[in-house]
Amino acid sequence: MVIPTYNEKENISAILHSIFDLQQDFHVIVIDDGSPDGTAQIVKDLQLKFPGQLFIEERRGKQGLGTAYIHGFKWAIARDYQYVFEMDADFSHNPNDLPRLYDACKNERSRCCVSGRVM
């Protein structure tokens, strides 16, 4: 799960707990763009509660949402994750949808992509 953040201290703990409460062994990488409100420190503190599942990459300054997602995707690919999801920290995406999304990717294969072609 890639979650970009900038000044999300009001949401970050709740969204992370919502994801990990699903008991699905999801891994989350937070890409923080130098949030002056302490978002990164909240994530670092939560890493103690979710070891091996919660990661953070801190970037200097606000570099933008698109580049944060790209950074997270590259991070996941470098670590051989098979599936990568994106989610905003503000609950505009419902964490309860994640198990269904994962299941669809893993089992349904309704949109299988082979060699760049949608099957």
N, C-alpha and C positions, 0 to 999 in steps of 0.2 A: 504494500500500500504506500503510495507516495502522497504525502501531505505537505504542500508548501505553506509557509506561514510568514506573516508580517503583522506584528501587533495582535496576536491571537491569545493573549494570556487569559482572557475571559472564557475561551472555548476549548483550549488545547487539552486540558486535563479531562474534561467531560467527553470529548470526542475519542480520546485514546482509551479511556475506561470503557466507553460504549463498544469499541472495537474488540478490546481484549476480553470483555465480559461475554462475548459470543462463544468463547471457548473453542475457537477454530484454529488455533496455532497460526494466526496471521502474523506477519512481520510488517512493521511500519518504519518507514524512513521519513523523518521530518526534515524538510529543506527550509531552514530559517534564513531570511534575508536581513540579518542584523537587527532584529526587532528591538527597539529601545525600551519596550515595556517588560522585558524579562521572559518572554516566551521560551527562549532557548534554555534558560535555567530551569524552568518548570519541566521541560522535556528531560533534561539531564537528571533531575531529581527522580523523575518517574522511571528512568532506565534502571534504577535499583530495584524497583518493583516488578519490572518486566525485562529481566536480563535475557539477552539473546533474541529478543523480539522487537525491541524498540531501539532505533538508531537515529542519529541526528547528524546532519551536515550543516555547518554554519557558513554562510557567505557574507561577504562584506557589502553592506548597503543594499538598498532595494533594487534588485536586478530584474524583477518582473516575474509574473506567473508562468509564462510560457517557458522561460529558461529554467525556472525552478523545476517544472515537470520534466524537462529534458535532462536536467542534472540527475533527478531521481531515477528516471528510466535507465540512464547510463549506469548509475550505481547498481541498480537491480540486475541489469544484463551482465555487468562485470562479475557478479556473484552468482550467476547461473540460475536466477529465479525463473521459473517456467511461466508464471502468470504475474502481471503487474497491473494493479488497479490504481486509479487516481481518485482523490477525495479532497474536498475542501474542509477546512477546520471549523467552518461556521454552521455545520449541520445542513447545508443546502443539499447534501447527499445523505441519505438515510443509512446509517451503519447496519441496520437490520436487514438491508437488501444484500449485504455482502455474501452471506452463505449461499443464497440463491444464485448470485452472479458467479461465484466460484464454481458451484455445481454445474452451471450451464457451460462454463468454459471447459471444465474437466470432463464432463460426461455427455453432454448433448451434442456437441460438435455440429451444431446447426449452421455455424459459419466458420468452417474450417478453411484455413488459408495455407495453401501449399505452394511453395516457390513463387510467392507474390500473387497468386491467383486465388480468388475467393471461390470455394467449391460449393 
